[in-house]
Amino acid sequence: MDIGQAETSRAGRAGGAALLALLFLIFVALAVIAIAVQQRAMGGYTSEISATNADEASHFISGLMIADYVRAGFPSPLAFAKDYYFHYPKVAIGHWPPLYYMAEGALFLALPPLTSVALLLPAVLAALLVVTAGWITARVLGPLQGLAVAAVMLALPLLREATLVIVLDLPVALLGLFAALAYARFMRTVKAWDGVLFAVLASAAILTKGTGAALALLPPLAVLFGGRFDLLKRRAFWIPLPIVALLAGPWTLGTYGMAAAGFQYKWGAAFAELAARTYAQGLGATMGGLLLLLAAVGLVFAIARGWRRGAGSELWVALAALVVAVGAFQCLVPAGLDARYLLPLSAPLVMLAAFGLQSLIRVLTRGWPTIVGLVVALVLLVAALPALMTQVQKRPIGMDAAAQALLARQAANPLVLVGADAMGEGALISAVAQHDRARKTIVLRGTKMLAQSDWNAASYTPTYADAAALMKGLDEMGVGFVVVDTSPASQDLLHDRQLLEAAQAYPDRFQLIASYPRADGKGEARLYALTGNEAKVPDVAALKDRLGKGF
């Protein structure tokens, strides 16, 4: 081949790669549109942030704080964060790592912090996860199989919920899949740069949420499942260790105490047994038995092909290692039990299900690739029907309407106290932050000012003995407005019941401005003005000192 032919060949390859990249981005854009339509249909744009998930407000406020910090011209970070927490007490950087909040902050620098904008980032992340899973499957197994994998992913309740609520498990799922793909490439090439790429992606996952540390188990499991013990003798195998230690180690070690304070269980075999049983049932409920069975078959075929050193085995070995790594981590680390923690399993399990079914068919025949693709696609789509039938909905709880009515009064006293459960508190705080961009309003959480409790509310103790003492406390704090959620979940908290008792006992002090019903019919959000406190100037220093203990 002469020089001209070589250049033509290189140009052709570059052009082909560019076309593939463009096609990938087109698929991602289409997926974003489809997911946005899903979000609107499921009530995401009309419901408050944190209406169904207590952590969502923290993820929203933390990202918004970073955007406002940049707008403020990079003042003292700790002083700014403390003041921000004083106004909107849902900042949680430290309990969770900062990477997602940095991306979210960049989004809020470009666009206003509307709910639809906040949900744009989950839509893009979910689209990347869906298209990547389908794209890789299409290139390895066939286009019909890839389309089916993408469709099944879109149908999964876990993923639909993750596009409706801001959760860190979604970016961890995407980074985990990218890391597994990078490690599959490393197993094929044994090049240092591929190991570096895996290390960077694993570090990014850890700096998004601590559960990303599950990726530390992926390399040894991949070596075991693939029978690649020869890698242990290669210097490139050990490269990720110092990189991850350098990039993610300082933050992880420095904030472990804060994160561990939120653990809901204790380390040990009892939690591992409970988690294994709970997550097995959860996977069956969210994915369906047939998909899980096919994924288990795929995992077995992946290990068998790995030990035989079959062509392309690295991909399936890495995906199998990812599944076991995430499952083992969630069963060992007692942070809590929640179905959303299994989201990083969704893509590798669906891909392994396609691989398992196709491998079973290939035991019978090596021909008819189109027929095989049709059969695999049809079975996967049928297997996903139970998941598709699972309803996912988010409904407003009245806090956004209460926040807008509060801000419309433009009262001289900016102090409002919210009496609700963790979701209701977060919903009002997020709504006020969205509409009060000047940060004039100060929101006090009833769980912090009217009670004492830890991160998980496991050691709850009310501050005041009765409604009379609580009324005196509200006046001492200088509270101008009170928002009370009357739903059963909120009224389970003694201090919230005391607020309603105070409103009944002191009707001359509690002026009801309006009530805003919850869409689920389980209560309403009541907005009261405290007569006599309209022009009162709160003791900001005393309040900050009181709140500082929880910062």
Secondary structure as GFF3:
##gff-version 3
##sequence-region A 1 551
A	DSSP	alpha_helix	3	41	.	.	.	ID=ss1
A	DSSP	alpha_helix	56	71	.	.	.	ID=ss2
A	DSSP	alpha_helix	77	87	.	.	.	ID=ss3
A	DSSP	alpha_helix	99	110	.	.	.	ID=ss4
A	DSSP	alpha_helix	115	118	.	.	.	ID=ss5
A	DSSP	alpha_helix	120	140	.	.	.	ID=ss6
A	DSSP	alpha_helix	143	155	.	.	.	ID=ss7
A	DSSP	alpha_helix	157	164	.	.	.	ID=ss8
A	DSSP	alpha_helix	169	189	.	.	.	ID=ss9
A	DSSP	alpha_helix	192	206	.	.	.	ID=ss10
A	DSSP	three_ten_helix	210	217	.	.	.	ID=ss11
A	DSSP	alpha_helix	218	226	.	.	.	ID=ss12
A	DSSP	three_ten_helix	229	233	.	.	.	ID=ss13
A	DSSP	alpha_helix	235	238	.	.	.	ID=ss14
A	DSSP	alpha_helix	240	247	.	.	.	ID=ss15
A	DSSP	alpha_helix	249	254	.	.	.	ID=ss16
A	DSSP	alpha_helix	256	260	.	.	.	ID=ss17
A	DSSP	alpha_helix	269	287	.	.	.	ID=ss18
A	DSSP	alpha_helix	289	308	.	.	.	ID=ss19
A	DSSP	alpha_helix	313	332	.	.	.	ID=ss20
A	DSSP	three_ten_helix	339	342	.	.	.	ID=ss21
A	DSSP	alpha_helix	343	364	.	.	.	ID=ss22
A	DSSP	alpha_helix	369	383	.	.	.	ID=ss23
A	DSSP	alpha_helix	385	389	.	.	.	ID=ss24
A	DSSP	alpha_helix	399	408	.	.	.	ID=ss25
A	DSSP	beta_strand	415	419	.	.	.	ID=ss26
A	DSSP	alpha_helix	422	435	.	.	.	ID=ss27
A	DSSP	beta_strand	442	445	.	.	.	ID=ss28
A	DSSP	alpha_helix	446	449	.	.	.	ID=ss29
A	DSSP	beta_strand	451	452	.	.	.	ID=ss30
A	DSSP	beta_strand	461	462	.	.	.	ID=ss31
A	DSSP	alpha_helix	467	477	.	.	.	ID=ss32
A	DSSP	beta_strand	481	485	.	.	.	ID=ss33
A	DSSP	alpha_helix	488	491	.	.	.	ID=ss34
A	DSSP	alpha_helix	494	505	.	.	.	ID=ss35
A	DSSP	beta_strand	510	517	.	.	.	ID=ss36
A	DSSP	beta_strand	524	530	.	.	.	ID=ss37
A	DSSP	alpha_helix	540	548	.	.	.	ID=ss38
###
